[in-house]
Amino acid sequence: MARGQRKTIEEKIEAKQELIDALMTRVASEKRELEELYQAKRQKELEAVSELISDTGLEPEEVAEALRQYVESRAEAVS
């Protein structure tokens, strides 16, 4: 049974390079999409924190100070 014409080594190299290039393009695209998802997640988290601050009636500086005090006391408790 006759097979098709065999590929030359140059054709095989070219085909592999094209495959690698296509995969690299795909990886870059997936990385961009992942970064967009991280940004969307961060935005959602910031919106939740902003809403909480708004609901409490505190100023952002007051919330930051309360968090600093909490972190310090927690660090001391762990030590």
Biopython code that builds the backbone (N, CA, C, O; Angstrom):
import numpy as np
from Bio.PDB.StructureBuilder import StructureBuilder

atoms = [
    (1, "MET", "N", (0.848, -1.165, 0.000)),
    (1, "MET", "CA", (0.000, 0.000, 0.000)),
    (1, "MET", "C", (0.901, 1.238, 0.000)),
    (1, "MET", "O", (1.813, 1.350, 0.819)),
    (2, "ALA", "N", (0.647, 2.128, -0.889)),
    (2, "ALA", "CA", (1.500, 3.301, -1.046)),
    (2, "ALA", "C", (1.145, 4.365, -0.017)),
    (2, "ALA", "O", (-0.022, 4.690, 0.201)),
    (3, "ARG", "N", (2.177, 4.888, 0.599)),
    (3, "ARG", "CA", (1.996, 6.010, 1.509)),
    (3, "ARG", "C", (2.237, 7.282, 0.715)),
    (3, "ARG", "O", (2.752, 7.255, -0.403)),
    (4, "GLY", "N", (1.855, 8.391, 1.318)),
    (4, "GLY", "CA", (2.117, 9.667, 0.664)),
    (4, "GLY", "C", (3.604, 9.953, 0.658)),
    (4, "GLY", "O", (4.405, 9.231, 1.253)),
    (5, "GLN", "N", (3.942, 11.008, -0.019)),
    (5, "GLN", "CA", (5.346, 11.388, -0.092)),
    (5, "GLN", "C", (5.835, 11.743, 1.312)),
    (5, "GLN", "O", (5.143, 12.434, 2.059)),
    (6, "ARG", "N", (7.015, 11.274, 1.660)),
    (6, "ARG", "CA", (7.583, 11.550, 2.986)),
    (6, "ARG", "C", (8.018, 12.991, 3.072)),
    (6, "ARG", "O", (8.481, 13.578, 2.094)),
    (7, "LYS", "N", (7.861, 13.562, 4.275)),
    (7, "LYS", "CA", (8.288, 14.939, 4.497)),
    (7, "LYS", "C", (9.801, 14.985, 4.665)),
    (7, "LYS", "O", (10.421, 14.091, 5.240)),
    (8, "THR", "N", (10.354, 16.045, 4.148)),
    (8, "THR", "CA", (11.786, 16.234, 4.348)),
    (8, "THR", "C", (12.012, 16.722, 5.772)),
    (8, "THR", "O", (11.073, 17.152, 6.442)),
    (9, "ILE", "N", (13.229, 16.656, 6.222)),
    (9, "ILE", "CA", (13.567, 17.123, 7.566)),
    (9, "ILE", "C", (13.264, 18.612, 7.692)),
    (9, "ILE", "O", (12.825, 19.072, 8.746)),
    (10, "GLU", "N", (13.499, 19.369, 6.610)),
    (10, "GLU", "CA", (13.206, 20.800, 6.636)),
    (10, "GLU", "C", (11.708, 21.058, 6.826)),
    (10, "GLU", "O", (11.314, 21.970, 7.554)),
    (11, "GLU", "N", (10.888, 20.250, 6.169)),
    (11, "GLU", "CA", (9.433, 20.388, 6.308)),
    (11, "GLU", "C", (8.985, 20.026, 7.722)),
    (11, "GLU", "O", (8.096, 20.665, 8.285)),
    (12, "LYS", "N", (9.606, 19.004, 8.283)),
    (12, "LYS", "CA", (9.278, 18.625, 9.661)),
    (12, "LYS", "C", (9.662, 19.733, 10.631)),
    (12, "LYS", "O", (8.912, 20.053, 11.553)),
    (13, "ILE", "N", (10.846, 20.318, 10.411)),
    (13, "ILE", "CA", (11.295, 21.420, 11.278)),
    (13, "ILE", "C", (10.331, 22.597, 11.154)),
    (13, "ILE", "O", (9.933, 23.185, 12.160)),
    (14, "GLU", "N", (9.963, 22.934, 9.944)),
    (14, "GLU", "CA", (9.042, 24.052, 9.726)),
    (14, "GLU", "C", (7.692, 23.795, 10.389)),
    (14, "GLU", "O", (7.113, 24.696, 10.995)),
    (15, "ALA", "N", (7.193, 22.572, 10.274)),
    (15, "ALA", "CA", (5.908, 22.227, 10.881)),
    (15, "ALA", "C", (5.978, 22.342, 12.406)),
    (15, "ALA", "O", (5.048, 22.845, 13.036)),
    (16, "LYS", "N", (7.081, 21.875, 12.995)),
    (16, "LYS", "CA", (7.245, 21.972, 14.451)),
    (16, "LYS", "C", (7.327, 23.424, 14.888)),
    (16, "LYS", "O", (6.735, 23.814, 15.895)),
    (17, "GLN", "N", (8.066, 24.223, 14.127)),
    (17, "GLN", "CA", (8.197, 25.637, 14.471)),
    (17, "GLN", "C", (6.836, 26.335, 14.399)),
    (17, "GLN", "O", (6.517, 27.160, 15.255)),
    (18, "GLU", "N", (6.046, 26.010, 13.393)),
    (18, "GLU", "CA", (4.702, 26.584, 13.277)),
    (18, "GLU", "C", (3.835, 26.165, 14.457)),
    (18, "GLU", "O", (3.082, 26.975, 14.999)),
    (19, "LEU", "N", (3.941, 24.913, 14.850)),
    (19, "LEU", "CA", (3.185, 24.431, 16.000)),
    (19, "LEU", "C", (3.598, 25.179, 17.271)),
    (19, "LEU", "O", (2.750, 25.620, 18.047)),
    (20, "ILE", "N", (4.904, 25.315, 17.469)),
    (20, "ILE", "CA", (5.412, 26.030, 18.654)),
    (20, "ILE", "C", (4.947, 27.473, 18.638)),
    (20, "ILE", "O", (4.527, 27.996, 19.670)),
    (21, "ASP", "N", (5.014, 28.131, 17.481)),
    (21, "ASP", "CA", (4.568, 29.521, 17.372)),
    (21, "ASP", "C", (3.082, 29.648, 17.718)),
    (21, "ASP", "O", (2.675, 30.574, 18.420)),
    (22, "ALA", "N", (2.285, 28.713, 17.221)),
    (22, "ALA", "CA", (0.849, 28.734, 17.513)),
    (22, "ALA", "C", (0.600, 28.526, 19.003)),
    (22, "ALA", "O", (-0.254, 29.188, 19.592)),
    (23, "LEU", "N", (1.340, 27.614, 19.608)),
    (23, "LEU", "CA", (1.179, 27.366, 21.041)),
    (23, "LEU", "C", (1.614, 28.573, 21.872)),
    (23, "LEU", "O", (0.981, 28.900, 22.875)),
    (24, "MET", "N", (2.685, 29.227, 21.457)),
    (24, "MET", "CA", (3.153, 30.418, 22.175)),
    (24, "MET", "C", (2.114, 31.536, 22.091)),
    (24, "MET", "O", (1.888, 32.257, 23.064)),
    (25, "THR", "N", (1.490, 31.674, 20.935)),
    (25, "THR", "CA", (0.421, 32.660, 20.778)),
    (25, "THR", "C", (-0.741, 32.324, 21.708)),
    (25, "THR", "O", (-1.323, 33.207, 22.338)),
    (26, "ARG", "N", (-1.062, 31.058, 21.782)),
    (26, "ARG", "CA", (-2.164, 30.619, 22.653)),
    (26, "ARG", "C", (-1.824, 30.879, 24.115)),
    (26, "ARG", "O", (-2.674, 31.349, 24.871)),
    (27, "VAL", "N", (-0.590, 30.580, 24.522)),
    (27, "VAL", "CA", (-0.155, 30.809, 25.903)),
    (27, "VAL", "C", (-0.257, 32.300, 26.238)),
    (27, "VAL", "O", (-0.749, 32.666, 27.305)),
    (28, "ALA", "N", (0.205, 33.148, 25.333)),
    (28, "ALA", "CA", (0.141, 34.592, 25.565)),
    (28, "ALA", "C", (-1.306, 35.043, 25.716)),
    (28, "ALA", "O", (-1.616, 35.865, 26.578)),
    (29, "SER", "N", (-2.178, 34.517, 24.893)),
    (29, "SER", "CA", (-3.598, 34.856, 24.975)),
    (29, "SER", "C", (-4.200, 34.399, 26.304)),
    (29, "SER", "O", (-4.953, 35.141, 26.935)),
    (30, "GLU", "N", (-3.871, 33.192, 26.722)),
    (30, "GLU", "CA", (-4.378, 32.664, 27.987)),
    (30, "GLU", "C", (-3.856, 33.479, 29.173)),
    (30, "GLU", "O", (-4.585, 33.707, 30.139)),
    (31, "LYS", "N", (-2.597, 33.917, 29.101)),
    (31, "LYS", "CA", (-2.030, 34.739, 30.172)),
    (31, "LYS", "C", (-2.760, 36.075, 30.269)),
    (31, "LYS", "O", (-3.037, 36.559, 31.366)),
    (32, "ARG", "N", (-3.073, 36.675, 29.104)),
    (32, "ARG", "CA", (-3.834, 37.927, 29.116)),
    (32, "ARG", "C", (-5.200, 37.722, 29.752)),
    (32, "ARG", "O", (-5.645, 38.538, 30.559)),
    (33, "GLU", "N", (-5.861, 36.633, 29.388)),
    (33, "GLU", "CA", (-7.175, 36.342, 29.943)),
    (33, "GLU", "C", (-7.087, 36.113, 31.452)),
    (33, "GLU", "O", (-7.948, 36.579, 32.198)),
    (34, "LEU", "N", (-6.066, 35.405, 31.902)),
    (34, "LEU", "CA", (-5.877, 35.165, 33.332)),
    (34, "LEU", "C", (-5.672, 36.485, 34.072)),
    (34, "LEU", "O", (-6.236, 36.688, 35.147)),
    (35, "GLU", "N", (-4.873, 37.376, 33.502)),
    (35, "GLU", "CA", (-4.635, 38.673, 34.123)),
    (35, "GLU", "C", (-5.931, 39.473, 34.212)),
    (35, "GLU", "O", (-6.174, 40.147, 35.213)),
    (36, "GLU", "N", (-6.756, 39.407, 33.186)),
    (36, "GLU", "CA", (-8.050, 40.084, 33.212)),
    (36, "GLU", "C", (-8.937, 39.520, 34.323)),
    (36, "GLU", "O", (-9.646, 40.269, 34.995)),
    (37, "LEU", "N", (-8.896, 38.209, 34.514)),
    (37, "LEU", "CA", (-9.682, 37.590, 35.579)),
    (37, "LEU", "C", (-9.188, 38.031, 36.953)),
    (37, "LEU", "O", (-9.995, 38.308, 37.841)),
    (38, "TYR", "N", (-7.853, 38.099, 37.136)),
    (38, "TYR", "CA", (-7.306, 38.588, 38.398)),
    (38, "TYR", "C", (-7.737, 40.029, 38.652)),
    (38, "TYR", "O", (-8.078, 40.385, 39.781)),
    (39, "GLN", "N", (-7.724, 40.857, 37.611)),
    (39, "GLN", "CA", (-8.134, 42.246, 37.772)),
    (39, "GLN", "C", (-9.612, 42.354, 38.121)),
    (39, "GLN", "O", (-9.997, 43.176, 38.953)),
    (40, "ALA", "N", (-10.436, 41.534, 37.492)),
    (40, "ALA", "CA", (-11.864, 41.532, 37.792)),
    (40, "ALA", "C", (-12.109, 41.088, 39.231)),
    (40, "ALA", "O", (-12.959, 41.653, 39.921)),
    (41, "LYS", "N", (-11.371, 40.084, 39.682)),
    (41, "LYS", "CA", (-11.504, 39.607, 41.058)),
    (41, "LYS", "C", (-11.112, 40.703, 42.038)),
    (41, "LYS", "O", (-11.803, 40.943, 43.029)),
    (42, "ARG", "N", (-9.998, 41.362, 41.750)),
    (42, "ARG", "CA", (-9.532, 42.438, 42.630)),
    (42, "ARG", "C", (-10.553, 43.573, 42.679)),
    (42, "ARG", "O", (-10.825, 44.125, 43.745)),
    (43, "GLN", "N", (-11.110, 43.915, 41.532)),
    (43, "GLN", "CA", (-12.113, 44.977, 41.476)),
    (43, "GLN", "C", (-13.338, 44.606, 42.311)),
    (43, "GLN", "O", (-13.882, 45.442, 43.033)),
    (44, "LYS", "N", (-13.764, 43.361, 42.207)),
    (44, "LYS", "CA", (-14.926, 42.897, 42.976)),
    (44, "LYS", "C", (-14.637, 42.967, 44.479)),
    (44, "LYS", "O", (-15.488, 43.389, 45.262)),
    (45, "GLU", "N", (-13.424, 42.546, 44.872)),
    (45, "GLU", "CA", (-13.038, 42.612, 46.284)),
    (45, "GLU", "C", (-12.998, 44.057, 46.778)),
    (45, "GLU", "O", (-13.465, 44.357, 47.877)),
    (46, "LEU", "N", (-12.441, 44.944, 45.965)),
    (46, "LEU", "CA", (-12.368, 46.357, 46.354)),
    (46, "LEU", "C", (-13.757, 46.967, 46.469)),
    (46, "LEU", "O", (-14.007, 47.779, 47.361)),
    (47, "GLU", "N", (-14.656, 46.584, 45.578)),
    (47, "GLU", "CA", (-16.026, 47.081, 45.649)),
    (47, "GLU", "C", (-16.707, 46.603, 46.934)),
    (47, "GLU", "O", (-17.449, 47.358, 47.562)),
    (48, "ALA", "N", (-16.455, 45.350, 47.322)),
    (48, "ALA", "CA", (-17.045, 44.821, 48.552)),
    (48, "ALA", "C", (-16.517, 45.582, 49.763)),
    (48, "ALA", "O", (-17.285, 45.920, 50.665)),
    (49, "VAL", "N", (-15.228, 45.853, 49.793)),
    (49, "VAL", "CA", (-14.630, 46.601, 50.901)),
    (49, "VAL", "C", (-15.178, 48.024, 50.916)),
    (49, "VAL", "O", (-15.511, 48.552, 51.977)),
    (50, "SER", "N", (-15.270, 48.634, 49.760)),
    (50, "SER", "CA", (-15.799, 49.996, 49.666)),
    (50, "SER", "C", (-17.234, 50.055, 50.173)),
    (50, "SER", "O", (-17.614, 50.986, 50.883)),
    (51, "GLU", "N", (-18.023, 49.057, 49.802)),
    (51, "GLU", "CA", (-19.418, 49.005, 50.262)),
    (51, "GLU", "C", (-19.480, 48.844, 51.776)),
    (51, "GLU", "O", (-20.307, 49.477, 52.432)),
    (52, "LEU", "N", (-18.620, 48.011, 52.331)),
    (52, "LEU", "CA", (-18.580, 47.819, 53.780)),
    (52, "LEU", "C", (-18.209, 49.115, 54.490)),
    (52, "LEU", "O", (-18.814, 49.474, 55.500)),
    (53, "ILE", "N", (-17.218, 49.811, 53.958)),
    (53, "ILE", "CA", (-16.811, 51.088, 54.546)),
    (53, "ILE", "C", (-17.978, 52.070, 54.493)),
    (53, "ILE", "O", (-18.258, 52.768, 55.467)),
    (54, "SER", "N", (-18.641, 52.116, 53.367)),
    (54, "SER", "CA", (-19.783, 53.025, 53.205)),
    (54, "SER", "C", (-20.908, 52.675, 54.175)),
    (54, "SER", "O", (-21.533, 53.560, 54.759)),
    (55, "ASP", "N", (-21.159, 51.384, 54.339)),
    (55, "ASP", "CA", (-22.239, 50.941, 55.236)),
    (55, "ASP", "C", (-21.958, 51.286, 56.695)),
    (55, "ASP", "O", (-22.885, 51.555, 57.459)),
    (56, "THR", "N", (-20.687, 51.280, 57.084)),
    (56, "THR", "CA", (-20.355, 51.554, 58.485)),
    (56, "THR", "C", (-20.338, 53.039, 58.792)),
    (56, "THR", "O", (-20.426, 53.432, 59.956)),
    (57, "GLY", "N", (-20.226, 53.871, 57.760)),
    (57, "GLY", "CA", (-20.178, 55.305, 57.985)),
    (57, "GLY", "C", (-18.810, 55.793, 58.422)),
    (57, "GLY", "O", (-18.642, 56.965, 58.760)),
    (58, "LEU", "N", (-17.837, 54.905, 58.416)),
    (58, "LEU", "CA", (-16.483, 55.296, 58.797)),
    (58, "LEU", "C", (-15.752, 55.885, 57.595)),
    (58, "LEU", "O", (-16.101, 55.629, 56.442)),
    (59, "GLU", "N", (-14.744, 56.669, 57.894)),
    (59, "GLU", "CA", (-13.875, 57.185, 56.847)),
    (59, "GLU", "C", (-12.838, 56.111, 56.515)),
    (59, "GLU", "O", (-12.478, 55.310, 57.377)),
    (60, "PRO", "N", (-12.360, 56.091, 55.279)),
    (60, "PRO", "CA", (-11.353, 55.094, 54.901)),
    (60, "PRO", "C", (-10.126, 55.119, 55.819)),
    (60, "PRO", "O", (-9.551, 54.071, 56.115)),
    (61, "GLU", "N", (-9.730, 56.301, 56.265)),
    (61, "GLU", "CA", (-8.576, 56.406, 57.164)),
    (61, "GLU", "C", (-8.841, 55.703, 58.488)),
    (61, "GLU", "O", (-7.948, 55.073, 59.055)),
    (62, "GLU", "N", (-10.076, 55.814, 58.979)),
    (62, "GLU", "CA", (-10.443, 55.150, 60.233)),
    (62, "GLU", "C", (-10.391, 53.628, 60.076)),
    (62, "GLU", "O", (-9.935, 52.908, 60.964)),
    (63, "VAL", "N", (-10.860, 53.174, 58.950)),
    (63, "VAL", "CA", (-10.845, 51.731, 58.681)),
    (63, "VAL", "C", (-9.401, 51.243, 58.569)),
    (63, "VAL", "O", (-9.059, 50.187, 59.102)),
    (64, "ALA", "N", (-8.559, 52.003, 57.882)),
    (64, "ALA", "CA", (-7.153, 51.629, 57.735)),
    (64, "ALA", "C", (-6.476, 51.564, 59.094)),
    (64, "ALA", "O", (-5.709, 50.638, 59.357)),
    (65, "GLU", "N", (-6.745, 52.525, 59.954)),
    (65, "GLU", "CA", (-6.147, 52.529, 61.293)),
    (65, "GLU", "C", (-6.636, 51.334, 62.112)),
    (65, "GLU", "O", (-5.846, 50.693, 62.805)),
    (66, "ALA", "N", (-7.916, 51.038, 62.036)),
    (66, "ALA", "CA", (-8.462, 49.888, 62.757)),
    (66, "ALA", "C", (-7.810, 48.592, 62.270)),
    (66, "ALA", "O", (-7.496, 47.713, 63.072)),
    (67, "LEU", "N", (-7.612, 48.477, 60.977)),
    (67, "LEU", "CA", (-6.958, 47.288, 60.435)),
    (67, "LEU", "C", (-5.502, 47.200, 60.881)),
    (67, "LEU", "O", (-5.022, 46.116, 61.211)),
    (68, "ARG", "N", (-4.796, 48.328, 60.895)),
    (68, "ARG", "CA", (-3.409, 48.337, 61.371)),
    (68, "ARG", "C", (-3.333, 47.851, 62.820)),
    (68, "ARG", "O", (-2.482, 47.033, 63.170)),
    (69, "GLN", "N", (-4.226, 48.364, 63.644)),
    (69, "GLN", "CA", (-4.237, 47.961, 65.057)),
    (69, "GLN", "C", (-4.541, 46.472, 65.184)),
    (69, "GLN", "O", (-3.925, 45.771, 65.987)),
    (70, "TYR", "N", (-5.489, 45.996, 64.391)),
    (70, "TYR", "CA", (-5.841, 44.580, 64.428)),
    (70, "TYR", "C", (-4.649, 43.709, 64.033)),
    (70, "TYR", "O", (-4.350, 42.716, 64.697)),
    (71, "VAL", "N", (-3.969, 44.090, 62.944)),
    (71, "VAL", "CA", (-2.823, 43.313, 62.464)),
    (71, "VAL", "C", (-1.714, 43.310, 63.518)),
    (71, "VAL", "O", (-1.093, 42.276, 63.765)),
    (72, "GLU", "N", (-1.469, 44.452, 64.128)),
    (72, "GLU", "CA", (-0.429, 44.529, 65.166)),
    (72, "GLU", "C", (-0.777, 43.644, 66.359)),
    (72, "GLU", "O", (0.072, 42.896, 66.843)),
    (73, "SER", "N", (-2.018, 43.722, 66.835)),
    (73, "SER", "CA", (-2.402, 42.911, 67.986)),
    (73, "SER", "C", (-2.381, 41.420, 67.647)),
    (73, "SER", "O", (-2.044, 40.592, 68.493)),
    (74, "ARG", "N", (-2.735, 41.088, 66.431)),
    (74, "ARG", "CA", (-2.717, 39.691, 66.013)),
    (74, "ARG", "C", (-1.273, 39.185, 65.930)),
    (74, "ARG", "O", (-0.986, 38.052, 66.316)),
    (75, "ALA", "N", (-0.374, 40.023, 65.429)),
    (75, "ALA", "CA", (1.028, 39.642, 65.333)),
    (75, "ALA", "C", (1.620, 39.437, 66.721)),
    (75, "ALA", "O", (2.419, 38.524, 66.930)),
    (76, "GLU", "N", (1.236, 40.273, 67.657)),
    (76, "GLU", "CA", (1.733, 40.131, 69.028)),
    (76, "GLU", "C", (1.200, 38.856, 69.670)),
    (76, "GLU", "O", (1.913, 38.199, 70.429)),
    (77, "ALA", "N", (-0.040, 38.504, 69.373)),
    (77, "ALA", "CA", (-0.649, 37.295, 69.945)),
    (77, "ALA", "C", (0.034, 36.052, 69.400)),
    (77, "ALA", "O", (0.186, 35.064, 70.119)),
    (78, "VAL", "N", (0.442, 36.086, 68.149)),
    (78, "VAL", "CA", (1.086, 34.954, 67.525)),
    (78, "VAL", "C", (2.510, 34.783, 68.028)),
    (78, "VAL", "O", (3.002, 33.660, 68.137)),
    (79, "SER", "N", (3.165, 35.878, 68.330)),
    (79, "SER", "CA", (4.576, 35.841, 68.765)),
    (79, "SER", "C", (4.758, 35.232, 70.114)),
    (79, "SER", "O", (5.885, 35.136, 70.602)),
]
sb = StructureBuilder()
sb.init_structure("model")
sb.init_model(0)
sb.init_chain("A")
sb.init_seg("    ")
for serial, (resi, resn, name, xyz) in enumerate(atoms, 1):
    if name == "N":
        sb.init_residue(resn, " ", resi, " ")
    sb.init_atom(name, np.array(xyz, "f"), 0.0, 1.0, " ", f" {name:<3s}", serial, name[0])
structure = sb.get_structure()
